[in-house]
Amino acid sequence: MKHIIKQFLLFSCLLVLSALLISCKKTNGTPEKERDLEFTVVENADLPDKLLKCIEDKKANPFKLTYENEDYLYIVQGYGAQKSGGYSISVDELYLAGNWIYVKTSLIGPGKNEPVTQNITYPYVVIKTEFMDNEVCFQ
């Protein structure tokens, strides 16, 4: 009898665990998007000095960081050293969901026939949006 009870409990636990895994996979753990956020991509000349220094210190390797002041939130993603010029970065998504700000960017390489510099470059993007006291999730 104890053996049957143990098997039943094990089966019940597996069934509950399977249901949880399926529901997590279905929602991908990301809350539903509430709204897209307005943003601008900021050039180096318009960056706060502290942020620019931080980027310079980190740009040789891939990095993700945020910087805030009383008015704005800056979201930065760097792709590390690249062997040539001609790279660009697109901001694919920036939105609010739950207590999180989600950001997705993509590194776009130079075209096959595009002339590029043969120097090492350090592509990164700085996104400026309204200040919000939310955590940022880089996707």
C-alpha positions as CSV (number, residue, x, y, z in Angstrom):
1,M,0.0,0.0,0.0
2,K,2.9,2.4,0.9
3,H,4.4,1.7,-2.6
4,I,1.1,2.7,-4.3
5,I,0.9,5.9,-2.3
6,K,4.5,6.8,-3.1
7,Q,3.9,6.2,-6.8
8,F,0.7,8.3,-6.7
9,L,2.5,11.2,-5.0
10,L,5.4,11.0,-7.5
11,F,3.0,11.0,-10.4
12,S,1.1,14.0,-8.9
13,C,4.3,15.9,-8.5
14,L,5.4,15.2,-12.0
15,L,2.0,16.2,-13.4
16,V,2.1,19.6,-11.5
17,L,5.8,20.2,-12.5
18,S,4.9,19.4,-16.2
19,A,2.0,21.9,-16.1
20,L,4.3,24.6,-14.6
21,L,6.9,24.0,-17.3
22,I,4.4,24.2,-20.1
23,S,2.9,27.4,-18.8
24,C,6.3,29.0,-18.3
25,K,7.4,28.0,-21.8
26,K,4.2,29.3,-23.3
27,T,4.6,32.8,-21.7
28,N,8.4,32.7,-21.9
29,G,8.5,34.3,-18.5
30,T,7.9,37.8,-19.9
31,P,5.0,39.9,-18.7
32,E,2.6,41.2,-21.3
33,K,3.8,44.4,-23.1
34,E,2.0,47.4,-21.6
35,R,3.3,50.1,-24.0
36,D,6.2,50.9,-26.3
37,L,8.6,53.6,-25.0
38,E,9.6,56.6,-26.9
39,F,13.4,57.0,-27.2
40,T,16.2,58.7,-29.1
41,V,19.6,57.3,-30.0
42,V,22.2,59.7,-28.6
43,E,25.5,60.7,-30.1
44,N,28.6,60.9,-28.0
45,A,28.6,64.7,-28.0
46,D,25.3,64.7,-26.2
47,L,26.2,62.2,-23.5
48,P,26.8,63.0,-19.8
49,D,30.6,62.9,-19.2
50,K,30.4,60.2,-16.6
51,L,28.5,57.9,-19.0
52,L,30.9,58.6,-21.8
53,K,33.9,57.7,-19.6
54,C,32.1,54.4,-18.5
55,I,31.5,53.5,-22.1
56,E,35.1,54.2,-23.0
57,D,36.3,51.9,-20.2
58,K,34.0,49.1,-21.2
59,K,33.8,49.2,-25.0
60,A,36.6,46.7,-25.8
61,N,34.3,43.8,-24.7
62,P,30.5,43.3,-25.1
63,F,28.6,45.2,-22.3
64,K,25.2,46.3,-21.2
65,L,24.6,49.2,-18.8
66,T,22.2,51.8,-17.6
67,Y,22.7,55.3,-16.5
68,E,20.2,57.7,-15.0
69,N,19.9,61.3,-14.0
70,E,16.9,63.2,-12.7
71,D,15.3,63.5,-16.2
72,Y,16.4,60.5,-18.4
73,L,17.3,56.9,-18.4
74,Y,20.2,55.9,-20.7
75,I,20.3,52.3,-21.9
76,V,23.6,51.3,-23.5
77,Q,24.6,48.1,-25.3
78,G,28.0,47.6,-26.7
79,Y,29.1,44.7,-29.0
80,G,32.9,44.8,-28.2
81,A,35.8,44.9,-30.6
82,Q,35.0,44.3,-34.3
83,K,37.7,43.7,-36.9
84,S,36.5,46.4,-39.3
85,G,34.2,49.4,-39.6
86,G,30.8,49.4,-41.3
87,Y,28.7,48.1,-38.4
88,S,25.5,49.6,-37.2
89,I,23.1,48.8,-34.5
90,S,19.3,48.7,-34.7
91,V,17.0,49.2,-31.7
92,D,14.4,46.5,-32.4
93,E,12.3,46.9,-29.3
94,L,12.0,49.1,-26.2
95,Y,8.9,48.6,-24.1
96,L,7.4,48.5,-20.6
97,A,6.0,45.2,-19.3
98,G,5.2,44.8,-15.6
99,N,8.0,46.3,-13.5
100,W,10.6,45.9,-16.3
101,I,11.8,47.8,-19.3
102,Y,12.7,45.4,-22.1
103,V,15.2,46.3,-24.8
104,K,16.4,44.4,-27.8
105,T,19.1,45.6,-30.2
106,S,20.8,43.9,-33.1
107,L,24.3,44.3,-34.5
108,I,24.2,44.7,-38.3
109,G,27.5,43.9,-40.1
110,P,28.8,45.7,-43.2
111,G,27.4,44.6,-46.6
112,K,29.5,42.2,-48.7
113,N,30.6,44.9,-51.2
114,E,30.5,47.8,-48.8
115,P,33.9,49.5,-48.5
116,V,34.9,49.5,-44.8
117,T,37.9,50.7,-42.7
118,Q,40.2,47.9,-41.7
119,N,40.7,49.3,-38.2
120,I,39.2,47.7,-35.1
121,T,35.9,49.4,-34.1
122,Y,33.7,49.3,-31.0
123,P,30.1,49.6,-32.0
124,Y,27.6,50.5,-29.3
125,V,24.3,52.2,-29.0
126,V,23.0,54.7,-26.4
127,I,19.2,54.9,-26.0
128,K,17.7,57.8,-24.1
129,T,14.2,57.5,-22.7
130,E,12.1,59.1,-20.0
131,F,13.4,58.4,-16.5
132,M,11.6,55.5,-14.9
133,D,12.6,53.6,-11.8
134,N,12.3,50.2,-13.4
135,E,14.9,47.4,-14.0
136,V,16.1,46.9,-17.5
137,C,16.1,43.5,-19.2
138,F,18.3,43.2,-22.2
139,Q,17.0,40.6,-24.7
